Amino acid sequence: MIGNPETLTGGQAIVELLRRNGVDRVFTVPGESFLPVLDALHDAPDIELVVCRQEGGASMMAEAHAKITGRPGVCFATRGPGSANALAGLHVASQDSTPLLVFVGQVPRGFQEREAWQEVNVKALFGSVAKWASDIQEAERLPEYVSRAFATAQSGRKGPVVMGLPEDLLYQQLNRVELERSPGVQSYPAPRDVLSLLALMAEARRPLAIFGGSGWTPESRQQLQHFAEIHGLPVVTAFRRQDRFDNGSPNYAGDAGLGMNPQLAELIKEADLLIAVGTRLGDIATRHYELVEVPRPRQQLIHVHPEAEELGRVYQPDLAICAGIQGFADAVGSLTRPPLTAERESWLDRARQAYLDWSKPTESPGPLQLGEIVKWLGNRLPPNAVISNGAGNYTLWVHRFYPFRALGSQLAPTSGSMGYGLPAAIAAKLANPERPAVCFAGDGCFLMTCQELATAVQYKANVIVIVVNNGSYGSIRMHQDKQYPGRRYGTDLINPDMLRLAEAFGAGAARVEQTEQFAEVFEQALAANRPFLIELIIDPAILRP
């Protein structure tokens, strides 16, 4: 118990409510606006405080922590510039449907709406990104607000919640309130929906499933993998959701992401039934809404999603099922089916072969073959290894050639946020120190959050960072060369010495310029017992596999 048995300060109450909701780690850059919370955390040894070097890194770590643990991530940021920095991780959580709570220290209640020092309007700044954003104005309502925050973040389509904490409120005394953990609401399909799904599947000659979204557990993944395999369904994973299905399964057909396999694109177009589970079917998975037309697709569409408002929002499905991942898995995981027709078996074989052909490393000019390195890592690392990345063309090699086998093995922002890979890898390593955590980053991507190497060193999060250095913002340069050939401008970079930079933080470092050097250097990184950076030098002309 914290503080007086009968009363708590606002700061103590928040920490007590975090504990009751199963929070064991919070991420922050400290600010004087929430000192009572920091003081209460001092007396809460069961909640680890991870102090980061920039609020964007802190919110990204909290978001990745939620992904890797399945529980809401928690971040504290101070007002003004601090909260603005934290917005980067909030946007990731919004587009990735990740449960995240961000507490923002606020000016005292008596100063609000005077544009006091570092004052922000929480609702205005975060309202378009968060599921719910609010300033708490009464200390007595803290338990109500925090309980609602946890419930909102975890229910329906999961997402971020932001709560403004006026500084004076955190010092105020309030009576202790006994509250249990806030529930996350899980929706289940109606029995008639399951019957309709089975009827549509029985009629289909070329069915295809697309798995994505959040809220997956090892149990639900196993159930849905069994469902797909027993029904002979080719399964495609949505953009940066490749760990939703074992890539080694004979039913895995690849990912509907950037740089999509042209054969997979044809399969999606040719399918006569799409079963979209958890995914919103966004513009990347549908190749800018060309493969699945808006609002009425050519294919019959079964859309399973936990948020009722998402069903029919973009696409008009033939069957809309409002259900969470676990609810849907429980309903269909043990269903049986009649024998597959020869046409269905041929369809499945074609889909699988398309993936196998596409995942063979391609050859690029120069002595360093990134595809071979990524494929080697897939064979060297255990299935539960965590691979993270931010944004950039280097991710095309990672997503195409690395086989994601276990749930939680991929941490990648569907929002396309640069700088995400390093904070995400740190969060993964802190949550599961025994699992290898490997971050891929481009040179531009890495330098957006490279200061978090200091966080990794401080907390002994022994991540391995692979920086693909081509001296440019490669993804932007690719589009620029296509749209404005011969007019490259603003995309070339002059970088620091990556090895000396890493060593200055206290990390190990090595440079690789030839494919044959990588295996030895990677083994050195695994044995280093500290964070380690491997710089890969790649020809700037190589922009995609």
PyMOL commands that set and color helices and strands:
alter all, ss='L'
color gray80, all
select helices_A, chain A and resi 10-20+32-42+55-69+81-96+109-111+122-126+139-154+167-171+191-203+218-230+242-244+262-270+308-310+325-332+342-358+370-380+394-401+421-431+443-458+474-483+498-505+515-526
alter helices_A, ss='H'
color red, helices_A
select strands_A, chain A and resi 7-9+25-28+48-51+73-77+100-106+132-135+160-166+173-175+207-211+235-238+252-256+273-277+300-305+319-322+386-389+410-411+437-442+464-469+508-512+532-537
alter strands_A, ss='S'
color yellow, strands_A
deselect
rebuild
show_as cartoon
